[in-house]
Amino acid sequence: MKNLFYSLSLFIIMICAILFSTSFLIKTNDHLVEHIETIKNYVENDMWNEASNEFDILFDHWIKESKLIAIFINHNDLDNVTNEIYRLKEYIEIQERGESVATLGSIYYNFNKIINLEKIRLENIL
């Protein structure tokens, strides 16, 4: 009977941790998408100072959140997003419109890929 209790308790804790991590990723994604869209708008309108300021906010937010995200996702996926964010910084500094927009799309894609891998779905369990 004790084994059943321990197993059930562990299972419930695991499900709660998965739900927390998924909701945290979705919340972080919402913030990330908001900043990406704002930066993209600034870049497309050649408002480079505003894009740089918005990037600084995005960067600070990412550094803070990525420490917690690193606990429960694959580090290679996290590194892909981080590398693209650093790349975006350089493209904004040299005011490269095409590469900036492409990098913003890459950040968006890579982070959504992480979220899809972490969601509770049958294909992710099997």
DSSP file (Angstrom, degrees, kcal/mol; ACC not computed):
  #  RESIDUE AA STRUCTURE BP1 BP2  ACC     N-H-->O    O-->H-N    N-H-->O    O-->H-N    TCO  KAPPA ALPHA  PHI   PSI    X-CA   Y-CA   Z-CA
    1    1 A M     >        0   0    0      0, 0.0     4,-2.1     0, 0.0     5,-0.1   0.000 360.0 360.0 360.0 -37.0    0.0    0.0    0.0
    2    2 A K  H  >  +     0   0    0      1,-0.2     4,-2.8     2,-0.2     5,-0.2   0.901 360.0  54.4 -63.9 -39.7    2.9    2.3    0.8
    3    3 A N  H  > S+     0   0    0      1,-0.2     4,-2.6     2,-0.2    -1,-0.2   0.900 107.9  49.4 -61.5 -40.5    4.4    1.7   -2.7
    4    4 A L  H  > S+     0   0    0      2,-0.2     4,-2.7     1,-0.2     5,-0.2   0.919 111.5  49.2 -63.8 -43.7    1.1    2.7   -4.3
    5    5 A F  H  X S+     0   0    0     -4,-2.1     4,-2.5     2,-0.2    -2,-0.2   0.929 113.5  45.7 -61.5 -46.5    0.9    5.9   -2.2
    6    6 A Y  H  X S+     0   0    0     -4,-2.8     4,-2.6     2,-0.2    -2,-0.2   0.905 114.1  48.7 -64.6 -42.0    4.5    6.9   -3.1
    7    7 A S  H  X S+     0   0    0     -4,-2.6     4,-2.3    -5,-0.2    -2,-0.2   0.925 113.3  46.5 -64.3 -44.8    4.0    6.1   -6.8
    8    8 A L  H  X S+     0   0    0     -4,-2.7     4,-2.3     2,-0.2    -2,-0.2   0.900 113.0  49.9 -65.5 -40.9    0.8    8.1   -6.9
    9    9 A S  H  X S+     0   0    0     -4,-2.5     4,-2.4    -5,-0.2    -2,-0.2   0.923 111.6  48.1 -62.7 -45.0    2.4   11.0   -5.1
   10   10 A L  H  X S+     0   0    0     -4,-2.6     4,-2.4     1,-0.2    -2,-0.2   0.895 110.8  51.5 -63.3 -40.6    5.4   11.0   -7.3
   11   11 A F  H  X S+     0   0    0     -4,-2.3     4,-2.3     2,-0.2    -1,-0.2   0.913 110.4  48.3 -62.6 -43.6    3.1   10.9  -10.4
   12   12 A I  H  X S+     0   0    0     -4,-2.3     4,-2.3     2,-0.2    -2,-0.2   0.904 111.8  49.6 -64.8 -41.9    1.1   13.9   -9.2
   13   13 A I  H  X S+     0   0    0     -4,-2.4     4,-2.3     1,-0.2    -1,-0.2   0.908 110.9  50.4 -62.4 -41.8    4.2   15.9   -8.4
   14   14 A M  H  X S+     0   0    0     -4,-2.4     4,-2.3     2,-0.2    -2,-0.2   0.915 110.2  48.7 -64.0 -43.7    5.6   15.1  -11.9
   15   15 A I  H  X S+     0   0    0     -4,-2.3     4,-2.5     2,-0.2    -1,-0.2   0.904 111.1  50.7 -63.5 -41.6    2.3   16.2  -13.6
   16   16 A C  H  X S+     0   0    0     -4,-2.3     4,-2.5     1,-0.2    -2,-0.2   0.904 110.2  49.8 -62.7 -41.2    2.3   19.4  -11.5
   17   17 A A  H  X S+     0   0    0     -4,-2.3     4,-2.6     2,-0.2    -2,-0.2   0.898 111.0  49.2 -64.5 -40.6    5.9   20.1  -12.6
   18   18 A I  H  X S+     0   0    0     -4,-2.3     4,-2.4     2,-0.2    -2,-0.2   0.916 111.8  48.4 -65.0 -43.0    5.1   19.5  -16.2
   19   19 A L  H  X S+     0   0    0     -4,-2.5     4,-2.4     2,-0.2    -2,-0.2   0.900 112.3  49.3 -64.6 -40.4    2.1   21.8  -16.0
   20   20 A F  H  X S+     0   0    0     -4,-2.5     4,-2.6     2,-0.2    -2,-0.2   0.941 112.1  47.5 -62.2 -47.7    4.2   24.5  -14.3
   21   21 A S  H  X S+     0   0    0     -4,-2.6     4,-2.3     1,-0.2    -2,-0.2   0.901 113.0  48.6 -64.0 -40.2    6.9   24.3  -16.9
   22   22 A T  H  X S+     0   0    0     -4,-2.4     4,-2.2     2,-0.2    -1,-0.2   0.925 113.0  46.5 -65.9 -44.4    4.5   24.4  -19.8
   23   23 A S  H  X S+     0   0    0     -4,-2.4     4,-2.3     1,-0.2    -2,-0.2   0.878 112.2  51.7 -66.9 -35.5    2.6   27.4  -18.4
   24   24 A F  H  X S+     0   0    0     -4,-2.6     4,-2.5    -5,-0.2    -2,-0.2   0.910 110.0  49.0 -65.2 -42.0    5.9   29.2  -17.7
   25   25 A L  H  X S+     0   0    0     -4,-2.3     4,-2.5     2,-0.2    -2,-0.2   0.897 111.3  49.4 -63.7 -40.4    7.1   28.6  -21.3
   26   26 A I  H  X S+     0   0    0     -4,-2.2     4,-2.2     2,-0.2    -2,-0.2   0.908 111.5  48.9 -66.3 -41.6    3.8   29.9  -22.7
   27   27 A K  H  X S+     0   0    0     -4,-2.3     4,-1.8     2,-0.2    -2,-0.2   0.925 113.0  47.2 -62.9 -44.4    4.0   33.0  -20.5
   28   28 A T  H  X S+     0   0    0     -4,-2.5     4,-2.7     1,-0.2    -2,-0.2   0.893 110.0  53.9 -63.4 -39.9    7.6   33.6  -21.6
   29   29 A N  H  X S+     0   0    0     -4,-2.5     4,-3.1     1,-0.2     5,-0.3   0.904 105.1  53.7 -61.1 -42.0    6.6   33.0  -25.2
   30   30 A D  H  X S+     0   0    0     -4,-2.2     4,-1.9     1,-0.2    -1,-0.2   0.921 112.0  44.3 -59.8 -43.8    3.9   35.7  -25.0
   31   31 A H  H  X S+     0   0    0     -4,-1.8     4,-2.1     2,-0.2    -2,-0.2   0.918 114.3  50.1 -65.0 -43.3    6.5   38.2  -23.7
   32   32 A L  H  X S+     0   0    0     -4,-2.7     4,-2.7     1,-0.2    -2,-0.2   0.918 110.6  48.4 -62.6 -45.5    9.0   37.2  -26.3
   33   33 A V  H  X S+     0   0    0     -4,-3.1     4,-2.7     2,-0.2     5,-0.2   0.888 108.9  54.5 -63.7 -39.7    6.5   37.5  -29.2
   34   34 A E  H  X S+     0   0    0     -4,-1.9     4,-1.8    -5,-0.3    -1,-0.2   0.933 112.7  42.3 -59.7 -46.5    5.4   40.9  -28.0
   35   35 A H  H  X S+     0   0    0     -4,-2.1     4,-2.9     2,-0.2     5,-0.2   0.893 112.8  53.8 -68.0 -39.8    9.0   42.1  -28.1
   36   36 A I  H  X S+     0   0    0     -4,-2.7     4,-2.8     1,-0.2    -2,-0.2   0.929 109.8  47.1 -60.8 -45.8    9.7   40.4  -31.4
   37   37 A E  H  X S+     0   0    0     -4,-2.7     4,-2.1     2,-0.2    -1,-0.2   0.892 113.3  48.7 -64.8 -39.0    6.7   42.1  -33.1
   38   38 A T  H  X S+     0   0    0     -4,-1.8     4,-2.3    -5,-0.2    -2,-0.2   0.938 113.3  46.3 -65.7 -46.4    7.7   45.5  -31.6
   39   39 A I  H  X S+     0   0    0     -4,-2.9     4,-3.0     1,-0.2     5,-0.2   0.916 111.4  52.6 -62.0 -42.9   11.3   45.2  -32.8
   40   40 A K  H  X S+     0   0    0     -4,-2.8     4,-2.7    -5,-0.2    -1,-0.2   0.910 108.8  50.0 -60.1 -42.4   10.2   44.0  -36.2
   41   41 A N  H  X S+     0   0    0     -4,-2.1     4,-1.2     2,-0.2    -1,-0.2   0.922 112.8  46.6 -62.0 -44.5    7.9   47.0  -36.6
   42   42 A Y  H  <>S+     0   0    0     -4,-2.3     5,-3.1     2,-0.2     3,-0.3   0.918 113.3  48.7 -63.6 -43.8   10.8   49.3  -35.6
   43   43 A V  H ><5S+     0   0    0     -4,-3.0     3,-1.7     1,-0.2    -2,-0.2   0.924 109.2  51.7 -64.2 -44.7   13.3   47.6  -37.9
   44   44 A E  H 3<5S+     0   0    0     -4,-2.7    -1,-0.2     1,-0.3    -2,-0.2   0.772 113.3  45.9 -64.6 -24.5   10.9   47.7  -40.9
   45   45 A N  T 3<5S-     0   0    0     -4,-1.2    -1,-0.3    -3,-0.3    -2,-0.2   0.195 115.2-115.5-101.6  15.3   10.4   51.4  -40.3
   46   46 A D  T < 5 +     0   0    0     -3,-1.7     2,-0.9     1,-0.2    -3,-0.2   0.838  67.0 144.5  54.0  38.7   14.1   52.1  -39.9
   47   47 A M     >< +     0   0    0     -5,-3.1     4,-2.2     1,-0.2    -1,-0.2  -0.659  15.5 163.8-101.5  73.7   13.6   53.2  -36.3
   48   48 A W  H  >  +     0   0    0     -2,-0.9     4,-2.5     1,-0.2    -1,-0.2   0.831  66.8  53.3 -69.8 -36.1   16.9   51.7  -35.1
   49   49 A N  H  > S+     0   0    0      2,-0.2     4,-2.2     1,-0.2    -1,-0.2   0.924 112.7  45.3 -64.7 -42.5   17.3   53.5  -31.8
   50   50 A E  H  > S+     0   0    0      2,-0.2     4,-2.6     1,-0.2    -2,-0.2   0.895 112.3  51.8 -66.0 -39.7   13.8   52.4  -30.7
   51   51 A A  H  X S+     0   0    0     -4,-2.2     4,-2.4     1,-0.2    -2,-0.2   0.900 109.8  49.9 -62.7 -40.1   14.6   48.8  -32.0
   52   52 A S  H  X S+     0   0    0     -4,-2.5     4,-2.1     2,-0.2    -2,-0.2   0.908 111.1  48.5 -65.3 -42.1   17.8   48.9  -29.9
   53   53 A N  H  X S+     0   0    0     -4,-2.2     4,-1.5     2,-0.2    -2,-0.2   0.919 113.3  46.9 -64.0 -43.4   16.0   50.0  -26.8
   54   54 A E  H  X S+     0   0    0     -4,-2.6     4,-2.4     1,-0.2    -2,-0.2   0.872 109.4  55.0 -66.6 -36.3   13.3   47.3  -27.3
   55   55 A F  H  X S+     0   0    0     -4,-2.4     4,-3.4     1,-0.2    -1,-0.2   0.909 103.4  55.4 -61.7 -41.4   16.0   44.8  -27.9
   56   56 A D  H  X S+     0   0    0     -4,-2.1     4,-2.4     2,-0.2    -1,-0.2   0.892 109.0  47.5 -58.9 -39.6   17.6   45.7  -24.5
   57   57 A I  H  X S+     0   0    0     -4,-1.5     4,-2.4     2,-0.2    -1,-0.2   0.932 113.6  47.7 -65.5 -45.7   14.3   45.0  -22.8
   58   58 A L  H  X S+     0   0    0     -4,-2.4     4,-2.7     1,-0.2    -2,-0.2   0.923 112.3  49.8 -59.2 -45.8   14.0   41.7  -24.7
   59   59 A F  H  X S+     0   0    0     -4,-3.4     4,-2.6     2,-0.2     5,-0.2   0.923 111.2  47.5 -62.3 -47.1   17.6   40.7  -23.9
   60   60 A D  H  X S+     0   0    0     -4,-2.4     4,-2.0    -5,-0.2    -1,-0.2   0.917 113.8  48.5 -60.6 -43.3   17.2   41.5  -20.1
   61   61 A H  H  X S+     0   0    0     -4,-2.4     4,-2.6    -5,-0.2     5,-0.2   0.917 112.2  48.8 -62.9 -43.5   14.0   39.5  -20.0
   62   62 A W  H  X S+     0   0    0     -4,-2.7     4,-3.1     2,-0.2     5,-0.2   0.916 109.2  51.2 -64.9 -44.0   15.5   36.5  -21.9
   63   63 A I  H  X S+     0   0    0     -4,-2.6     4,-0.8     1,-0.2    -1,-0.2   0.911 114.1  45.2 -60.5 -42.1   18.6   36.4  -19.6
   64   64 A K  H  X S+     0   0    0     -4,-2.0     4,-0.6    -5,-0.2     3,-0.4   0.938 119.3  39.8 -66.3 -47.4   16.4   36.4  -16.5
   65   65 A E  H >X S+     0   0    0     -4,-2.6     4,-2.4     1,-0.2     3,-0.6   0.831 105.2  64.7 -74.8 -32.9   13.9   33.8  -17.9
   66   66 A S  H 3X S+     0   0    0     -4,-3.1     4,-2.0     1,-0.2    -1,-0.2   0.775  93.0  63.4 -66.5 -24.7   16.4   31.5  -19.6
   67   67 A K  H 3< S+     0   0    0     -4,-0.8     4,-0.3    -3,-0.4    -1,-0.2   0.912 111.0  37.2 -64.0 -40.9   18.0   30.6  -16.2
   68   68 A L  H X< S+     0   0    0     -4,-0.6     3,-1.3    -3,-0.6     4,-0.5   0.876 114.1  55.5 -77.4 -38.2   14.8   29.0  -15.1
   69   69 A I  H >X S+     0   0    0     -4,-2.4     3,-1.3     1,-0.3     4,-0.8   0.856  96.1  67.3 -61.4 -34.4   14.0   27.6  -18.5
   70   70 A A  T 3< S+     0   0    0     -4,-2.0    -1,-0.3     1,-0.3    -2,-0.2   0.701  89.0  67.6 -61.5 -19.3   17.3   25.8  -18.6
   71   71 A I  T <4 S+     0   0    0     -3,-1.3    -1,-0.3    -4,-0.3    -2,-0.2   0.862 113.8  23.2 -68.5 -35.5   16.1   23.6  -15.7
   72   72 A F  T <4 S+     0   0    0     -3,-1.3     2,-0.3    -4,-0.5    -2,-0.2   0.280 110.9  65.2-124.8  13.0   13.5   21.8  -17.8
   73   73 A I  S  < S-     0   0    0     -4,-0.8     2,-0.2    -3,-0.1    41,-0.0  -0.889  89.6 -82.2-129.9 168.1   14.4   22.0  -21.5
   74   74 A N     >  -     0   0    0     -2,-0.3     4,-1.8     1,-0.1     3,-0.4  -0.469  34.5-140.7 -65.7 128.5   17.1   20.7  -23.8
   75   75 A H  H  > S+     0   0    0      1,-0.2     4,-2.7    -2,-0.2     5,-0.2   0.793  98.7  61.0 -66.6 -28.6   20.1   23.0  -23.6
   76   76 A N  H  > S+     0   0    0      2,-0.2     4,-1.9     1,-0.2    -1,-0.2   0.913 106.0  46.9 -63.7 -41.2   20.8   22.8  -27.3
   77   77 A D  H  > S+     0   0    0     -3,-0.4     4,-1.6     2,-0.2    -2,-0.2   0.907 113.0  49.0 -65.9 -41.3   17.4   24.3  -28.0
   78   78 A L  H  X S+     0   0    0     -4,-1.8     4,-2.5     1,-0.2    -2,-0.2   0.902 109.5  52.5 -63.7 -41.5   17.9   27.0  -25.5
   79   79 A D  H  X S+     0   0    0     -4,-2.7     4,-2.9     1,-0.2     5,-0.2   0.859 104.0  57.4 -63.8 -35.9   21.4   27.8  -26.9
   80   80 A N  H  X S+     0   0    0     -4,-1.9     4,-1.9     2,-0.2    -1,-0.2   0.930 110.1  43.4 -60.1 -45.3   19.8   28.1  -30.4
   81   81 A V  H  X S+     0   0    0     -4,-1.6     4,-2.1     2,-0.2    -2,-0.2   0.931 114.6  49.9 -65.8 -45.2   17.5   30.8  -29.2
   82   82 A T  H  X S+     0   0    0     -4,-2.5     4,-2.3     1,-0.2    -2,-0.2   0.907 109.8  50.8 -61.6 -42.6   20.2   32.5  -27.2
   83   83 A N  H  X S+     0   0    0     -4,-2.9     4,-2.3     1,-0.2    -1,-0.2   0.901 110.0  49.8 -61.8 -41.0   22.6   32.5  -30.2
   84   84 A E  H  X S+     0   0    0     -4,-1.9     4,-2.5    -5,-0.2    -1,-0.2   0.866 108.6  53.0 -66.7 -35.2   19.9   34.1  -32.4
   85   85 A I  H  X S+     0   0    0     -4,-2.1     4,-1.8     2,-0.2    -2,-0.2   0.922 110.4  46.8 -65.9 -43.0   19.3   36.8  -29.8
   86   86 A Y  H  X S+     0   0    0     -4,-2.3     4,-1.5     1,-0.2    -2,-0.2   0.888 111.9  51.5 -64.1 -37.9   23.0   37.6  -29.7
   87   87 A R  H  X S+     0   0    0     -4,-2.3     4,-2.1     1,-0.2    -2,-0.2   0.905 106.7  54.0 -63.9 -41.5   23.0   37.6  -33.5
   88   88 A L  H  X S+     0   0    0     -4,-2.5     4,-2.5     1,-0.2     5,-0.2   0.890 102.5  58.4 -59.7 -39.7   20.0   40.0  -33.6
   89   89 A K  H  X S+     0   0    0     -4,-1.8     4,-2.1     1,-0.2    -1,-0.2   0.924 108.0  45.4 -56.3 -45.9   21.9   42.4  -31.3
   90   90 A E  H  X S+     0   0    0     -4,-1.5     4,-2.0     1,-0.2    -1,-0.2   0.895 111.3  51.8 -67.2 -40.3   24.7   42.7  -33.9
   91   91 A Y  H  <>S+     0   0    0     -4,-2.1     5,-2.7     1,-0.2     4,-0.3   0.873 110.6  48.4 -66.1 -36.0   22.3   43.1  -36.8
   92   92 A I  H ><5S+     0   0    0     -4,-2.5     3,-0.9     3,-0.2    -1,-0.2   0.902 108.9  54.1 -68.9 -39.8   20.5   45.9  -35.0
   93   93 A E  H 3<5S+     0   0    0     -4,-2.1    -2,-0.2     1,-0.3    -1,-0.2   0.880 114.6  39.3 -62.5 -38.0   23.8   47.6  -34.2
   94   94 A I  T 3<5S-     0   0    0     -4,-2.0    -1,-0.3    -5,-0.1    -2,-0.2   0.395 112.1-122.9 -92.9   4.9   24.9   47.7  -37.8
   95   95 A Q  T < 5 +     0   0    0     -3,-0.9     2,-0.9    -4,-0.3    -3,-0.2   0.909  48.2 166.1  57.2  50.1   21.3   48.5  -38.9
   96   96 A E     >< -     0   0    0     -5,-2.7     4,-1.9     1,-0.2    -1,-0.2  -0.836  14.7-173.1 -97.6 100.7   20.9   45.5  -41.2
   97   97 A R  H  > S+     0   0    0     -2,-0.9     4,-2.4     2,-0.2     5,-0.2   0.937  76.9  46.5 -64.4 -52.1   17.2   45.3  -41.9
   98   98 A G  H  > S+     0   0    0      1,-0.2     4,-2.2     2,-0.2    -1,-0.2   0.918 116.1  43.7 -61.1 -47.1   16.9   42.0  -43.9
   99   99 A E  H  > S+     0   0    0      2,-0.2     4,-2.5     1,-0.2    -1,-0.2   0.862 111.9  54.8 -67.9 -35.1   19.1   40.0  -41.5
  100  100 A S  H  X S+     0   0    0     -4,-1.9     4,-2.3     2,-0.2    -2,-0.2   0.938 110.6  44.7 -62.9 -46.6   17.3   41.5  -38.4
  101  101 A V  H  X S+     0   0    0     -4,-2.4     4,-2.0     1,-0.2    -2,-0.2   0.904 113.9  50.1 -65.3 -41.1   13.9   40.5  -39.7
  102  102 A A  H  X S+     0   0    0     -4,-2.2     4,-1.9    -5,-0.2    -1,-0.2   0.898 111.1  49.0 -64.2 -39.8   15.2   37.0  -40.6
  103  103 A T  H  X S+     0   0    0     -4,-2.5     4,-2.5     2,-0.2    -2,-0.2   0.876 107.6  54.4 -68.6 -37.5   16.7   36.6  -37.2
  104  104 A L  H  X S+     0   0    0     -4,-2.3     4,-2.2     1,-0.2    -1,-0.2   0.912 108.9  49.3 -60.3 -41.8   13.5   37.7  -35.5
  105  105 A G  H  X S+     0   0    0     -4,-2.0     4,-2.5     1,-0.2    -2,-0.2   0.878 109.9  51.4 -63.5 -38.0   11.7   35.0  -37.4
  106  106 A S  H  X S+     0   0    0     -4,-1.9     4,-2.8     2,-0.2     5,-0.2   0.894 108.7  50.2 -67.1 -40.7   14.3   32.4  -36.4
  107  107 A I  H  X S+     0   0    0     -4,-2.5     4,-2.3     2,-0.2     5,-0.3   0.942 112.3  48.1 -61.0 -47.2   14.0   33.3  -32.7
  108  108 A Y  H  X S+     0   0    0     -4,-2.2     4,-2.1     1,-0.2    -2,-0.2   0.924 114.0  46.3 -59.3 -46.8   10.2   33.0  -32.9
  109  109 A Y  H  X S+     0   0    0     -4,-2.5     4,-2.1     1,-0.2    -2,-0.2   0.937 112.5  48.9 -63.4 -48.3   10.4   29.6  -34.7
  110  110 A N  H  X S+     0   0    0     -4,-2.8     4,-1.6     1,-0.2    -1,-0.2   0.884 112.8  47.0 -63.2 -39.4   13.0   28.1  -32.4
  111  111 A F  H  X S+     0   0    0     -4,-2.3     4,-2.1    -5,-0.2    -1,-0.2   0.893 111.2  50.9 -72.5 -36.7   11.1   29.1  -29.2
  112  112 A N  H  X S+     0   0    0     -4,-2.1     4,-2.4    -5,-0.3    -2,-0.2   0.854 106.7  55.9 -65.4 -32.9    7.8   27.8  -30.6
  113  113 A K  H  X S+     0   0    0     -4,-2.1     4,-1.8     2,-0.2    -1,-0.2   0.903 106.5  50.6 -62.8 -41.0    9.6   24.6  -31.4
  114  114 A I  H  X S+     0   0    0     -4,-1.6     4,-1.5     2,-0.2    -2,-0.2   0.933 110.3  49.2 -61.3 -46.3   10.7   24.3  -27.7
  115  115 A I  H  X S+     0   0    0     -4,-2.1     4,-1.4     1,-0.2     3,-0.3   0.916 109.9  50.9 -61.8 -43.4    7.1   24.9  -26.6
  116  116 A N  H  < S+     0   0    0     -4,-2.4    -1,-0.2     1,-0.2    -2,-0.2   0.841 109.7  50.9 -64.6 -32.5    5.7   22.2  -28.9
  117  117 A L  H  < S+     0   0    0     -4,-1.8    -1,-0.2     1,-0.2    -2,-0.2   0.789 113.0  46.0 -73.0 -26.8    8.3   19.7  -27.7
  118  118 A E  H  < S+     0   0    0     -4,-1.5    -2,-0.2    -3,-0.3    -1,-0.2   0.630  86.9 107.2 -92.6 -15.1    7.3   20.4  -24.0
  119  119 A K  S  < S-     0   0    0     -4,-1.4     2,-1.1    -5,-0.1     5,-0.1  -0.286  81.4-107.5 -64.9 149.5    3.5   20.3  -24.4
  120  120 A I        +     0   0    0   -102,-0.1     2,-0.3     4,-0.1    -1,-0.1  -0.689  64.7 139.0 -81.1 102.5    1.7   17.3  -23.0
  121  121 A R    >>  -     0   0    0     -2,-1.1     4,-1.3    -4,-0.1     3,-0.6  -0.957  64.1-112.2-141.1 158.0    0.7   15.4  -26.1
  122  122 A L  H 3> S+     0   0    0     -2,-0.3     4,-2.2     1,-0.2     3,-0.4   0.891 116.4  54.3 -59.8 -41.3    0.6   11.8  -26.9
  123  123 A E  H 34 S+     0   0    0      1,-0.2    -1,-0.2     2,-0.2    -3,-0.1   0.790 108.4  50.1 -66.6 -26.2    3.4   12.2  -29.6
  124  124 A N  H <4 S+     0   0    0     -3,-0.6    -1,-0.2     2,-0.1    -2,-0.2   0.724 111.4  48.8 -81.7 -21.8    5.6   13.8  -27.0
  125  125 A I  H  <        0   0    0     -4,-1.3    -2,-0.2    -3,-0.4    -3,-0.1   0.868 360.0 360.0 -83.2 -39.1    5.0   11.0  -24.5
  126  126 A L     <        0   0    0     -4,-2.2    -1,-0.2    -5,-0.2    -2,-0.1   0.471 360.0 360.0 -79.4 360.0    5.7    8.1  -26.8
